[in-house]
């Protein structure tokens, strides 16, 4: 069974290996809490931008132009912009995911159930997105589409991020 191409496997391996470079660089830093907090906010900001851009694009694409600017043509001409918007979504979410994971690794002493649950949901969402993007098998594509596009998964992620930020409140030691 062929799940991923050789190029996809190489890309995924390189991305995973690159996540450990900043963690090692800040491992002995006394001010690592400030860097880790910055990484956490970076992950939140990138996640918001990445997901809202895709959601807004999909919503606008479904509206007729008449509602948008007073014309009568359908917005099917926006279809050519879907791939670039999707690529931005993937890129920003990948960087945000790795920033969030580095944030968690740097502050592992403050791990609680909410933070751990957040890491699990982020990892599942990222893994299902990778399956959706890089696999070619029909059943795996269906699984990726079904699991990655779940509204409840997005709501759970948002709730966990809000709980994490409100509970941690800057007390990471």
DAJO-V126877 format. One line per field, one symbol per residue. burial: 1 if it has 16 or more other C-alpha atoms within 10 Angstrom, else 0. Layout:
burial: ???
//
This chain:
burial: 00000000000000000010001001000001100110111111011001101100100010011000000000000000000011011101111111111111111000000110111011001101111101100001100110110000110011011001000000000
//
